[in-house]
């Protein structure tokens, strides 16, 4: 079984175009459950590293758009 992260990368929307609303909802909730399970298996340090990565991505995007945003937390994982 592939993990949630790799299944996000391999996502193919063409399979969903002919799905009924109930099938689509089932696929969405199944994917959500896989991602939650995968996140729960990560160490606290890895979760923190990924949170910092997301903060930096959001900050750069907002900065480029000229919108104020708090600076990302400093990376203290190497301390």
C-alpha positions in Angstrom: 0.0 0.0 0.0 1.3 3.4 -0.9 1.5 6.1 1.7 -0.8 9.2 1.6 2.0 11.5 0.5 2.8 9.5 -2.7 -0.9 9.0 -3.5 -1.3 12.8 -3.4 1.5 13.1 -6.0 -0.1 10.4 -8.3 -3.6 11.8 -8.1 -5.5 11.5 -11.4 -8.7 13.6 -11.7 -9.8 12.0 -14.9 -11.1 9.0 -12.9 -13.4 11.2 -10.9 -15.1 13.0 -13.8 -17.6 10.1 -14.3 -18.1 9.4 -10.6 -21.4 9.9 -8.9 -21.5 12.4 -6.0 -21.7 9.5 -3.5 -18.6 7.8 -5.2 -16.8 11.1 -5.2 -17.5 11.7 -1.5 -16.4 8.2 -0.7 -13.1 8.7 -2.5 -12.5 12.1 -0.8 -13.2 10.7 2.7 -11.0 7.6 2.1 -8.2 9.9 1.0 -8.6 12.0 4.0 -8.5 9.0 6.3 -5.3 7.7 4.6 -3.6 11.1 5.0 -4.6 11.3 8.7 -3.3 7.8 9.3 0.0 8.7 7.5 0.4 11.9 9.5 -0.3 10.1 12.8 2.6 7.8 12.0 5.2 10.6 11.7 7.4 11.7 14.6 6.8 15.0 16.3 10.0 16.3 14.8 8.9 15.4 11.3 5.5 17.0 11.9 7.2 20.2 13.1 9.5 20.2 10.1 6.6 19.9 7.7 4.7 22.7 9.6 7.7 25.0 9.2 7.8 24.1 5.5 4.2 25.0 5.0 4.6 28.3 7.0 7.5 29.3 4.7 5.5 28.5 1.6 2.5 30.5 2.8 4.7 33.4 3.9 6.5 33.6 0.5 3.2 33.5 -1.4 1.6 36.2 0.7 4.8 38.3 0.6 4.9 38.0 -3.2 1.3 39.2 -3.3 2.1 42.2 -1.1 -0.1 41.0 1.8 1.2 41.3 5.3 1.8 38.0 7.1 3.6 37.0 10.3 7.1 35.6 9.6 7.5 31.9 9.8 8.8 30.4 13.0 12.5 29.9 13.2 13.8 26.5 12.4 15.2 25.0 15.7 15.2 21.4 14.7 19.0 21.3 14.4 19.5 22.6 18.0 
